[in-house]
């Protein structure tokens, strides 16, 4: 409870000279004498031993000057915040004077509390980048890897026992049948017996007093003491704790962990990534299925850049959905209310039932909205005073996938901290199980859209829009009948004349790029032919729209953002407009022209939603919630109609008022291992220029700016640019894409 520094404070009376602190979960052979010499040479108050890693996201990143003096800490950053690949090892050299800076019996953490305080106070904090091996053995994957590294000689380490053959280490009293096959490196403890024709694959470790039966096969597995492996049993990449007993013909697959004292019956199968608690018995011939069948592919992260996006009924199975519901319900209070909705994707509707069952098992109640648009679900969370919301829908990126988005009590996408809680609950399986009398209940709400519509219309210039008698050509995803019907109800209520795209002109939406290429030409032609005021294509389960003006020309996303900003400043009285770091500067010009100011955000939906909600840019009629125009196609369309009605101008005329702009975007492949190093190089190379590090690295040049953004999901960099001409914008993206390619070769 006292934290790392608070605990060490208890030993203050014994520490009257330079002392060393080492985190207990580290495996290392770093030369501490060299670190101590550096510490004394720099006359440091604290020296943090640093090491370079390929993926710094799960560590505390430390940025230093050339002489080693620390200038910045980043605790478990996102890719957009990574400007160094040097991380805190949890090894510290400290002078006793440090105890003056904090009190006894108070919770103080070295890295989160004390070191940032000392840095702010200007005390001499240094980072020593050490050579040698270091690993934070904080989870089972790292534990397995650390054992492999030991056997591969990556540390200054000699295995116990004697080296019977190159790479084969055996303890006292160990016996191997002459016919057994061993692929080194392998370590066997004391009094181990290996039977006839058994196969020990490379990176196998077997503890004392263990028995490997005839024709058994082990590969890259770790067996603790007193384990028994029966005849023809196969173990692949698993961990077995003390006193586990596997009978004949058992199969244990990659990532599985068997707790101490478990017994597995003959011909039973333990599926990948399954974990068993101690002293469990699995009957012969049974199959212990992972409820996460493909879970070993996903590591410790469920969430991507937009919720959880997995293949329907292959990765996202009913078992997975139920477990996900239990995991989310566990982090909520018992008897909480959760709003759940889906799109028309049949798989989403069926898998919703499994997810809801998981929620109910934790004592959480569910409001089931049925099939509806995600903006409606967001509003329902607030209006129904729910603790959370969930929307399941077809993935806009991969049509075979289910996308699940989790919402907080404001209807906003949950933040990364809550995502981590869900992941922790999911992977550790430390679930809350409600007593039978307190299981959750389901309340079906067949049509919440009228409530959503009423909340919007209360803050809409209805009479002005009705007086304008707009004619709108409408297109929707051909799998979105319900959302299309909701859009029709909205436009009809506002007195608009609706002209739908002819049957067959629409298609099942994949990406906005495909819609622009395949659908907008047809939409634009129909708008001109019918003399309509605009055309709209609703995509992403109602989350966003693509517009065509009365001339049949598509409105670009950046222009759309600028028009919404113009409306907010001119007609709602707000003064601050949040914009993601990717938004071009011409939008800022529009904001400044109307005496507003811009606050830049990260590119994640949560970051922008949070700032929009805080600024109350688009308040709802109930006075409690806000609309998110960037993520609500219905509301965004109404605001555009409102702007056209107030300004008494066509959409093309409004777009013509905007300043010209030229942007470019490029994607560059880059291995995960190189990302941190390359960001550090780019940061160092450009630190004398004007830069912005809100999300990624934005560098300002005379001709414009370029943003280098490490992708959070894929091994790529996204590069954005804006300049005074198309050629200059392209030149900027090419400059950084070429530099990234060069750095990958070094």
C-alpha positions in Angstrom: 0.0 0.0 0.0 3.0 2.4 0.5 4.3 2.0 -3.1 7.8 1.3 -4.1 9.4 4.5 -2.7 7.1 4.5 0.3 8.2 1.0 1.2 11.9 1.8 0.8 11.4 4.8 3.1 10.8 2.3 5.9 14.5 1.3 5.6 15.7 4.9 5.7 17.7 4.5 9.0 19.8 1.7 7.5 20.6 3.6 4.2 23.3 6.2 5.0 25.2 5.8 1.7 24.5 5.2 -2.0 22.0 2.4 -2.2 20.6 0.1 -4.9 17.0 -0.7 -5.6 16.1 -3.5 -8.0 12.6 -4.5 -9.0 11.9 -8.1 -8.0 10.4 -9.2 -11.3 13.4 -8.4 -13.5 15.8 -10.9 -15.1 19.1 -9.2 -15.9 22.9 -9.5 -16.2 23.5 -5.8 -16.4 26.9 -4.7 -15.0 25.9 -2.6 -12.0 29.5 -1.6 -11.3 29.5 0.4 -14.5 26.2 1.9 -13.6 27.6 2.9 -10.2 30.6 4.5 -11.8 28.4 6.6 -14.1 26.2 7.6 -11.1 29.2 8.9 -9.2 30.8 10.6 -12.2 27.6 12.5 -12.8 27.2 13.3 -9.1 23.5 12.2 -9.5 20.9 12.2 -6.8 19.2 9.3 -8.7 20.4 7.2 -11.6 17.9 5.1 -13.4 19.3 2.2 -15.3 17.8 2.1 -18.8 17.7 -0.4 -21.5 16.6 -0.3 -25.2 13.5 -2.4 -26.2 11.8 -2.9 -29.5 8.3 -2.3 -28.2 8.2 0.4 -25.4 4.4 0.5 -25.0 4.3 -1.6 -21.8 7.1 0.2 -20.1 8.0 3.6 -18.7 9.9 5.4 -21.4 12.7 7.8 -20.3 14.0 10.6 -22.6 17.5 11.9 -21.8 19.9 14.6 -22.9 23.2 13.5 -24.6 24.9 13.5 -21.2 22.3 11.2 -19.7 20.4 13.9 -17.8 16.7 13.0 -17.8 14.3 15.5 -19.4 11.0 13.6 -19.6 9.1 10.5 -18.4 6.4 8.7 -20.3 4.5 6.0 -18.4 3.3 3.2 -20.7 2.8 5.5 -23.7 0.8 4.9 -26.9 2.6 4.8 -30.2 1.8 8.4 -30.8 3.8 9.4 -27.7 6.9 7.2 -28.4 9.9 9.3 -28.9 12.5 7.0 -27.5 13.1 3.2 -27.2 15.0 3.5 -23.8 12.9 2.3 -20.9 13.1 2.2 -17.1 14.4 -1.2 -15.9 13.3 -0.7 -12.3 17.0 -0.6 -11.2 17.9 2.6 -9.4 21.1 4.0 -7.8 20.0 6.5 -5.2 21.6 8.8 -2.7 20.1 8.9 0.8 19.4 12.6 0.5 16.4 11.6 -1.6 14.4 10.8 1.6 14.1 14.6 2.2 11.6 14.8 -0.6 8.8 12.7 0.8 7.2 11.7 4.0 7.0 8.4 5.8 3.9 6.2 5.8 2.5 7.8 2.6 2.0 5.9 -0.6 4.8 7.1 -3.0 5.9 5.4 -6.2 9.4 5.9 -7.6 8.5 6.2 -11.2 5.0 7.7 -11.0 5.5 10.1 -8.1 9.0 10.7 -6.8 11.1 10.9 -10.0 8.7 13.3 -11.8 8.8 15.5 -8.6 12.6 15.5 -8.5 12.7 16.3 -12.2 10.4 19.2 -11.8 12.5 20.4 -8.8 15.6 20.4 -11.1 17.5 17.8 -9.1 20.2 15.8 -10.9 18.4 12.8 -12.3 20.3 10.7 -14.8 19.6 7.7 -17.0 22.3 5.2 -17.7 21.7 3.1 -20.8 23.1 -0.3 -19.9 24.4 -3.0 -22.2 23.4 -6.6 -21.3 20.2 -8.5 -21.0 17.1 -7.3 -19.2 13.5 -8.6 -19.2 10.5 -7.6 -17.1 9.1 -11.0 -16.3 5.6 -9.7 -15.7 3.4 -12.2 -17.4 3.5 -15.8 -18.7 4.6 -14.9 -22.2 7.6 -13.0 -20.8 8.2 -15.9 -18.4 8.4 -18.4 -21.2 10.6 -16.1 -23.3 13.0 -15.4 -20.4 13.5 -19.2 -20.0 14.2 -19.5 -23.7 16.7 -16.6 -23.5 18.5 -18.3 -20.6 18.9 -21.5 -22.7 20.0 -19.6 -25.8 22.9 -18.0 -23.9 21.6 -14.4 -24.1 22.6 -13.9 -20.4 25.7 -14.6 -18.5 24.3 -17.7 -17.0 25.3 -21.4 -16.6 22.4 -23.9 -16.2 22.6 -26.1 -13.1 24.0 -29.6 -13.3 26.5 -30.9 -15.8 26.6 -30.5 -19.5 26.1 -34.1 -20.7 26.3 -33.0 -24.4 26.5 -29.6 -26.0 23.4 -27.8 -24.9 22.1 -30.7 -22.7 22.3 -30.0 -19.0 21.3 -32.6 -16.5 21.2 -32.8 -12.7 22.3 -35.4 -10.3 20.7 -38.8 -10.7 18.9 -38.1 -14.0 18.5 -40.9 -16.4 17.7 -40.8 -20.2 16.7 -43.9 -22.1 19.2 -44.5 -25.0 16.4 -44.3 -27.6 15.1 -41.0 -26.5 15.6 -38.0 -28.8 16.9 -34.7 -27.5 17.0 -31.4 -29.4 19.1 -28.9 -27.5 19.1 -26.6 -25.7 17.4 -28.6 -22.9 17.8 -28.5 -19.1 16.8 -31.4 -16.8 16.8 -31.2 -13.0 17.8 -33.8 -10.5 16.5 -37.4 -10.6 14.6 -36.9 -13.8 13.7 -40.0 -15.8 13.1 -39.9 -19.6 11.5 -43.0 -21.1 12.1 -44.9 -24.3 11.5 -43.1 -27.6 10.5 -40.0 -25.8 11.2 -36.7 -27.6 12.5 -33.6 -25.9 12.3 -30.6 -28.2 14.5 -27.6 -28.0 13.9 -25.2 -25.1 12.3 -27.8 -22.9 12.9 -27.5 -19.1 12.1 -30.3 -16.7 12.2 -29.9 -12.9 13.5 -32.3 -10.3 12.0 -35.7 -9.7 9.9 -35.6 -12.9 9.1 -38.5 -15.2 8.6 -38.4 -18.9 7.0 -41.6 -20.2 7.7 -43.6 -23.3 7.0 -42.0 -26.6 6.0 -38.8 -24.9 6.8 -35.6 -26.7 7.7 -32.1 -25.3 8.4 -29.0 -27.2 9.3 -25.6 -25.8 7.6 -26.4 -22.5 8.4 -25.8 -18.8 7.7 -28.5 -16.3 8.3 -27.7 -12.6 9.2 -30.3 -10.0 7.5 -33.7 -9.5 5.6 -33.7 -12.8 4.5 -37.0 -14.5 4.1 -37.2 -18.3 2.3 -40.3 -19.4 2.8 -42.6 -22.4 2.4 -40.8 -25.8 1.4 -37.6 -24.1 2.2 -34.4 -26.1 3.0 -31.0 -24.6 3.5 -28.0 -26.8 4.6 -24.7 -25.4 2.9 -25.2 -22.0 3.7 -24.6 -18.4 3.1 -27.3 -15.8 3.4 -26.4 -12.1 4.6 -28.8 -9.3 2.9 -32.2 -8.9 1.0 -32.2 -12.1 0.0 -35.6 -13.4 -0.7 -36.2 -17.0 -1.9 -39.7 -17.9 -1.4 -41.5 -21.3 -2.4 -39.9 -24.6 -2.9 -36.4 -23.2 -2.5 -33.4 -25.5 -1.7 -30.0 -23.9 -1.3 -27.1 -26.4 0.5 -23.8 -26.7 0.1 -21.3 -24.0 -1.8 -23.6 -21.6 -0.9 -23.5 -17.9 -1.7 -26.3 -15.4 -1.8 -25.3 -11.8 -0.1 -27.2 -9.0 -1.5 -30.7 -8.2 -3.7 -31.0 -11.3 -4.5 -34.4 -12.8 -5.4 -34.8 -16.5 -7.1 -38.1 -17.5 -6.1 -40.3 -20.4 -6.6 -38.9 -23.9 -7.9 -35.6 -22.5 -7.1 -32.5 -24.5 -6.2 -29.1 -23.0 -6.7 -26.5 -25.7 -4.4 -23.5 -26.3 -4.2 -20.7 -23.7 -6.3 -22.6 -21.2 -5.4 -22.1 -17.5 -6.4 -24.4 -14.7 -6.4 -23.6 -11.0 -4.5 -25.9 -8.6 -5.8 -29.4 -7.7 -8.2 -29.8 -10.6 -9.1 -33.1 -12.2 -10.0 -33.5 -15.8 -11.7 -36.7 -16.7 -10.3 -39.1 -19.3 -11.3 -38.4 -22.9 -12.7 -34.9 -22.1 -11.7 -31.7 -23.9 -10.9 -28.6 -21.9 -11.9 -25.9 -24.3 -10.7 -22.4 -24.2 -13.6 -20.1 -24.3 -11.3 -18.0 -26.4 -10.4 -20.5 -29.1 -8.1 -18.3 -31.0 -7.0 -16.3 -28.0 -3.3 -17.0 -28.3 -3.3 -15.0 -31.5 -4.4 -11.9 -29.6 -1.9 -11.7 -26.9 -2.9 -9.4 -24.0 -4.8 -6.9 -26.1 -8.4 -7.3 -27.0 -9.0 -3.7 -28.1 -7.8 -2.1 -31.4 -8.1 1.4 -32.6 -11.9 1.1 -32.7 -13.3 -1.4 -30.1 -12.9 -5.2 -30.5 -12.9 -6.3 -34.2 -12.8 -10.1 -34.7 -14.0 -12.6 -37.3 -17.6 -13.6 -36.7 -18.1 -17.1 -35.3 -14.4 -18.0 -35.8 -12.6 -15.6 -33.4 -15.8 -13.9 -32.1 -17.6 -17.1 -31.1 -20.6 -17.4 -28.7 -18.2 -18.5 -26.0 -16.0 -15.5 -26.6 -19.0 -13.2 -26.5 -20.3 -14.6 -23.3 -16.8 -14.3 -21.7 -16.6 -10.7 -22.9 -19.9 -9.9 -21.3 -18.8 -11.4 -18.0 -15.5 -9.5 -18.2 -17.2 -6.2 -18.8 -19.9 -6.8 -16.3 -17.3 -7.6 -13.7 -15.8 -4.1 -13.8 -19.2 -2.5 -13.4 -21.2 -2.3 -10.2 -23.7 -5.1 -9.5 -27.2 -4.0 -10.5 -25.8 -1.5 -13.0 -27.7 -0.9 -16.2 -26.1 -1.5 -19.6 -27.7 -0.4 -22.9 -27.1 -2.9 -25.8 -27.8 -2.5 -29.5 -26.9 -4.0 -32.8 -27.0 -3.3 -36.5 -28.8 -5.6 -39.0 -25.8 -8.0 -39.4 -27.4 -11.4 -38.5 -24.2 -12.5 -36.8 -24.2 -9.4 -34.6 -27.8 -10.1 -33.5 -27.1 -13.7 -32.7 -23.9 -13.1 -30.8 -25.5 -10.3 -28.8 -27.5 -12.9 -27.0 -24.4 -14.6 -25.8 -22.8 -11.3 -24.7 -25.9 -10.3 -22.8 -26.0 -13.7 -21.0 -22.5 -12.9 -19.7 -23.6 -9.5 -18.5 -26.6 -11.0 -16.7 -24.4 -13.5 -14.9 -22.5 -10.7 -13.2 -25.7 -9.2 -11.8 -25.9 -6.4 -14.4 -29.2 -5.4 -16.0 -29.6 -4.9 -19.7 -31.7 -2.5 -21.8 -32.0 -4.2 -25.2 -32.5 -1.7 -28.0 -32.7 -4.3 -30.7 -31.5 -3.1 -34.1 -30.6 0.5 -34.1 -27.9 3.0 -35.1 -25.0 3.6 -32.8 -25.8 7.3 -32.3 -29.1 6.2 -30.9 -27.4 3.8 -28.5 -25.1 6.6 -27.3 -28.0 8.8 -26.5 -29.9 6.0 -24.9 -27.1 5.4 -22.4 -27.5 8.9 -21.0 -31.3 9.2 -21.2 -31.8 5.8 -19.5 -29.2 6.7 -16.9 -27.2 3.6 -17.6 -23.7 2.9 -16.5 -22.5 1.8 -19.9 -23.4 0.8 -23.4 -22.4 -1.8 -26.0 -23.0 -1.7 -29.7 -22.3 -4.8 -31.9 -22.2 -4.3 -35.7 -20.6 -5.5 -38.9 -17.0 -4.2 -39.0 -16.7 -1.3 -41.6 -13.2 -2.5 -42.3 -13.7 -6.2 -42.7 -17.2 -7.4 -43.6 -16.7 -10.8 -42.1 -15.9 -9.3 -38.7 -17.9 -8.2 -35.7 -17.1 -4.8 -34.3 -18.0 -4.3 -30.6 -17.8 -0.8 -29.1 -18.0 -0.1 -25.4 -19.5 3.1 -24.2 -19.2 4.9 -20.8 -22.0 6.6 -18.9 -21.8 9.6 -21.2 -22.2 7.5 -24.3 -18.5 8.1 -25.2 -16.1 5.3 -26.3 -14.4 4.0 -23.2 -10.9 5.2 -22.5 -7.8 3.1 -22.5 -7.7 2.7 -18.8 -11.2 1.1 -18.9 -10.1 -1.0 -21.9 -7.2 -2.3 -19.8 -9.6 -3.2 -17.0 -11.7 -5.2 -19.4 -8.6 -7.0 -20.8 -7.4 -7.7 -17.3 -10.7 -9.2 -16.3 -11.0 -11.2 -19.5 -7.5 -12.7 -19.4 -7.2 -13.4 -15.7 -10.8 -14.7 -15.6 -11.2 -13.2 -12.2 -15.0 -12.8 -12.7 -17.8 -11.8 -10.4 -20.6 -14.4 -10.3 -23.9 -13.0 -9.0 -26.0 -15.2 -6.7 -29.1 -16.7 -8.4 -31.5 -14.3 -6.8 -29.4 -11.3 -8.0 -28.9 -12.3 -11.7 -29.5 -9.4 -14.1 -32.7 -8.8 -16.0 -33.3 -7.8 -19.6 -35.7 -5.0 -20.5 -36.6 -4.8 -24.2 -37.0 -1.3 -25.7 -38.4 -1.8 -29.2 -37.9 1.7 -30.6 -35.8 4.2 -28.8 -35.4 6.4 -32.0 -38.3 8.7 -31.2 -36.6 9.6 -27.9 -33.4 10.3 -29.7 -35.2 12.4 -32.3 -37.0 14.4 -29.7 -33.8 15.1 -27.8 -32.2 16.4 -31.1 -35.2 18.4 -32.4 -35.4 20.4 -29.1 -32.1 22.0 -30.1 -32.7 22.2 -33.8 -33.9 25.2 -35.9 -36.9 23.1 -37.2 -39.0 25.9 -38.6 -36.1 27.3 -40.6 -35.3 23.9 -42.1 -38.9 23.2 -42.9 -39.3 26.6 -44.6 -36.3 25.8 -46.8 -38.1 22.7 -48.1 -34.9 20.9 -48.9 -34.8 18.0 -51.4 -32.3 15.3 -50.4 -31.1 12.3 -52.3 -30.4 9.5 -49.8 -28.2 6.4 -50.0 -27.6 3.9 -47.3 -25.7 0.6 -47.0 -28.0 -2.1 -48.5 -27.7 -4.0 -45.2 -29.0 -1.1 -43.2 -32.8 -1.0 -43.7 -33.5 0.0 -40.1 -30.9 2.8 -40.1 -32.2 4.0 -43.5 -35.8 4.0 -42.1 -34.6 6.1 -39.2 -32.9 8.6 -41.5 -36.2 8.8 -43.5 -38.2 9.5 -40.3 -35.7 12.3 -39.4 -35.9 14.0 -42.8 -39.6 13.7 -43.1 -40.1 15.3 -39.6 -38.0 18.2 -40.9 -40.2 18.7 -44.0 -37.6 17.5 -46.5 -38.4 15.8 -49.8 -36.6 12.5 -50.0 -35.4 10.9 -53.1 -33.8 7.5 -52.5 -31.1 6.0 -54.7 -32.6 3.4 -57.0 -32.5 -0.2 -55.9 -29.1 -1.7 -56.8 -27.3 1.6 -56.8 -26.2 1.0 -53.2 -24.1 -1.8 -51.9 -22.8 -3.3 -48.7 -20.5 -0.6 -47.4 -16.8 -1.5 -46.8 -14.9 1.7 -46.4 -15.6 5.4 -47.0 -13.0 5.2 -49.8 -15.0 2.5 -51.6 -18.2 4.4 -51.2 -16.6 7.6 -52.6 -15.3 5.6 -55.6 -18.4 3.5 -56.3 -21.4 5.2 -55.0 -20.9 8.9 -54.9 -20.8 9.3 -58.8 -24.3 7.8 -58.9 -25.4 10.0 -56.0 -24.0 13.1 -57.6 -25.7 12.4 -61.0 -29.1 11.9 -59.4 -28.7 15.1 -57.3 -28.1 17.2 -60.5 -30.8 15.4 -62.5 -33.5 16.0 -59.9 -32.4 19.4 -58.9 -31.9 18.3 -55.3 -30.2 20.5 -52.7 -27.8 17.8 -51.6 -27.1 14.1 -51.5 -26.2 12.1 -48.4 -24.8 8.6 -48.0 -25.1 7.2 -44.5 -22.4 4.8 -43.4 -21.0 3.0 -40.4 -24.3 2.1 -38.7 -25.3 5.8 -38.8 -22.0 7.0 -37.4 -21.0 9.3 -40.3 -22.2 10.7 -43.6 -20.7 11.5 -46.9 -22.2 14.6 -48.7 -22.7 15.7 -52.3 -23.6 19.3 -53.0 -26.2 20.5 -55.4 -23.6 20.5 -58.3 -23.0 16.8 -57.7 -19.5 17.4 -56.2 -18.5 15.5 -53.1 -17.8 17.4 -49.9 -14.4 16.4 -48.5 -14.1 15.3 -44.9 -12.0 18.3 -44.0 -14.5 20.7 -45.6 -17.3 19.0 -43.7 -15.3 19.5 -40.4 -14.8 23.2 -41.3 -18.5 23.7 -41.9 -19.5 22.2 -38.6 -16.9 24.4 -36.9 -18.3 27.4 -38.6 -21.8 26.6 -37.5 -20.7 26.0 -33.9 -18.9 29.3 -33.6 -21.4 31.4 -35.5 -24.7 30.1 -34.1 -24.0 28.3 -30.7 -21.8 30.7 -28.9 -18.9 28.4 -28.3 -15.4 29.7 -28.4 -13.2 26.6 -28.5 -13.2 23.9 -31.2 -11.5 20.6 -30.6 -9.7 19.2 -33.7 -7.6 16.0 -34.1 -3.9 16.6 -34.9 -4.6 15.3 -38.4 -7.0 18.2 -39.2 -5.5 20.7 -41.7 -4.6 24.2 -40.7 -7.2 25.8 -43.0 -9.9 24.7 -40.5 -8.0 26.7 -37.9 -8.2 29.7 -40.2 -11.9 29.3 -40.3 -12.1 29.1 -36.5 -9.8 32.2 -36.0 -11.8 34.2 -38.6 -14.8 33.8 -36.3 -12.8 34.7 -33.1 -12.5 31.1 -32.0 -9.6 29.0 -30.9 -8.6 25.4 -31.5 -7.6 22.7 -29.1 -5.8 19.8 -30.7 -6.5 16.2 -29.6 -5.1 12.8 -30.3 -6.6 10.9 -33.3 -8.5 8.4 -31.2 -12.3 8.8 -31.2 -12.3 9.0 -27.4 -9.9 11.9 -27.3 -12.1 14.0 -29.7 -15.4 13.0 -28.1 -14.1 13.9 -24.6 -13.1 17.4 -25.6 -16.4 18.0 -27.5 -18.4 16.8 -24.5 -16.3 19.0 -22.1 -16.8 22.1 -24.3 -20.6 21.4 -24.6 -20.4 22.3 -28.3 -23.5 20.4 -29.3 -25.7 20.0 -26.2 -28.8 17.8 -26.4 -32.3 18.9 -25.5 -32.3 17.1 -22.2 -29.6 19.4 -20.9 -27.5 16.4 -19.7 -26.0 14.9 -22.8 -24.2 16.1 -25.9 -24.2 15.1 -29.5 -21.0 14.1 -31.2 -21.3 15.5 -34.7 -18.2 13.7 -35.9 -19.6 10.4 -34.9 -23.4 10.9 -35.4 -24.5 11.0 -39.1 -28.1 12.0 -38.2 -27.1 14.9 -36.1 -24.3 16.1 -38.5 -26.8 16.1 -41.4 -29.2 18.2 -39.4 -26.5 20.7 -38.6 -25.6 21.0 -42.3 -29.2 21.6 -43.2 -29.5 24.1 -40.3 -26.4 26.0 -41.6 -27.8 26.1 -45.2 -31.2 27.4 -43.9 -29.6 30.1 -41.7 -27.1 31.2 -44.3 -29.7 30.9 -47.1 -27.0 29.4 -49.3 -26.5 26.2 -51.2 -23.9 23.6 -50.0 -21.5 24.4 -52.8 -21.6 28.1 -51.9 -20.8 27.4 -48.3 -17.9 25.2 -49.4 -16.7 27.9 -51.7 -16.3 30.2 -48.7 -13.6 28.0 -47.2 -9.9 28.7 -47.8 -8.1 26.4 -50.3 -6.0 23.6 -48.9 -3.8 20.8 -50.1 -3.1 17.7 -48.1 -1.5 14.3 -48.7 -1.4 11.0 -46.8 0.9 8.0 -47.1 1.4 4.7 -45.3 4.8 3.2 -44.8 5.4 -0.3 -43.7 7.7 -0.7 -40.6 8.3 -3.7 -38.3 7.1 -3.5 -34.8 10.6 -3.9 -33.6 11.8 -0.7 -35.4 9.0 1.6 -34.5 10.3 2.9 -31.2 13.9 3.3 -32.6 12.7 5.2 -35.7 10.5 7.6 -33.7 13.5 8.3 -31.4 15.6 9.1 -34.5 13.0 11.3 -36.1 12.5 13.2 -32.8 16.2 13.8 -32.3 16.6 14.9 -36.0 13.8 17.5 -35.7 14.0 18.7 -32.2 15.5 22.1 -33.3 12.4 22.7 -35.5 9.0 23.7 -34.4 7.3 20.4 -33.4 4.1 19.1 -31.8 3.9 15.9 -29.9 0.3 15.6 -28.9 0.0 12.3 -30.9 2.8 11.2 -33.1 5.5 13.7 -34.2 4.3 16.8 -36.1 7.0 18.8 -37.7 6.4 22.3 -39.1 8.3 23.4 -42.2 8.3 26.6 -44.2 6.0 25.1 -46.8 3.7 23.3 -44.4 3.7 20.5 -41.9 4.0 16.7 -41.7 2.7 14.3 -39.1 4.4 11.0 -38.5 2.0 8.7 -36.6 2.9 5.2 -35.6 -0.2 3.0 -36.2 -1.5 1.4 -33.0 -2.7 -1.8 -34.6 -0.5 -2.5 -37.7 3.2 -2.5 -38.4 3.0 0.8 -40.3 3.5 4.5 -40.0 0.8 6.9 -41.2 2.1 10.1 -42.6 -0.1 13.2 -43.1 0.9 16.5 -44.6 -0.5 19.9 -45.5 1.2 22.6 -47.7 0.6 25.5 -50.0 0.4 23.3 -53.1 -0.3 19.7 -53.9 3.3 19.2 -55.0 4.6 20.6 -51.7 2.3 18.4 -49.6 3.4 15.3 -51.6 7.0 16.3 -51.1 6.6 16.4 -47.4 5.1 13.0 -47.1 7.8 11.6 -49.4 10.5 13.2 -47.3 9.4 11.4 -44.2 8.4 8.1 -45.9 11.9 8.0 -47.4 13.6 8.8 -44.1 11.6 6.0 -42.4 12.7 3.5 -45.1 16.3 4.6 -44.7 16.2 4.2 -40.9 14.9 0.7 -41.3 18.1 -0.3 -43.1 20.4 1.0 -40.4 
